[in-house]
Amino acid sequence: MTVPTITLHDQTAIPQLGFGVFQVPPDQTAKTVLNAFEVGYRHIDTAQMYQNEAGVGEAIATSGIPREELYVTTKLNNGFHRPDDARRSLDESLSRLGLDRVDLFLIHWPLPTRYDGDFVSTWQTMAEFVEDGRATSVGVSNFEPSHLDRIISETSVVPVLNQVEVHPFFGNEDVRAACARHDIAVEAWAPIARGKVADDPTITGIADRLGRTPAQVALRWHVQRGDIVFPKTVTPERMRENFDIFDFKLSDDDMSTITALDRGEEGRGGPHPDTFDMIPD
């Protein structure tokens, strides 16, 4: 099955469905990613803070899949926002991944309460990586509208993508609207609300009627809205289920019903980007 792609504003294409390795133990990452490759995934999302880039690199090296068929994303560690640290960290990521470039490099969190509130110089440094070829595209993660407006107004460099928490219970609509204004693609983390969609009677009702799982229904909702998604699981059967979302379609009524589950800020499951300031040891 062919996964559709989204064309980013720099005219590169990203597969709309990917595979995430957040919380996959480093010693299980290579096997898990190889299983994902076997299912058909070609878009892998990792991060420096996940500490499993080396496992992703091992899977890429042993898979035999041509590099041009893969889309690899990694993200800047919160402790490496200073320009020289960011430059060094990308070199280290490339070494761990066994690559000479990544397809997408993201600032993982804006950290407005750290670094004297300066995430602009970090963003300026990220733009260097496109110029020198170490990253095909650069973007951000967990950036609020004010963060986006600031980096764009002060640098004139627009991220291709913003990876943020989005799921049926937290539509994050203000961020989505800000991204639309700037032609920034939205990539949804926690797209199935960390499994909570399976307990929602509205989603399970739609799933039962369509002969699908709640996760498949939620992922299909994202895809039809234009979101990029990268669900994570270490179970091959779930990998296949999450991949099998392109042979059915939700009706307009189903889409509206799921969208109406949005609880606003009460539905947020992760930390708020305005206050989150964790720097790992």
Secondary structure, DSSP 8 states (H G I E B T S, - for coil): ----EEE-TTS-EEESB-EE-TT--HHHHHHHHHHHHHHT--EEE--GGGT-HHHHHHHHHHH---GGG-EEEEEE-GGG-SHHHHHHHHHHHHHHHT-S-EEEEEES---TTSGGG--HHHHHHHHHHHHTTSEEEEEEES--HHHHHHHHHHH----SEEEEE-BTTB--HHHHHHHHHHT-EEEEESTTGGGGGGG-HHHHHHHHHHT--HHHHHHHHHHHHT-EE----S-HHHHHHHH--SS----HHHHHHHHTT--GGGG--S--TTT------
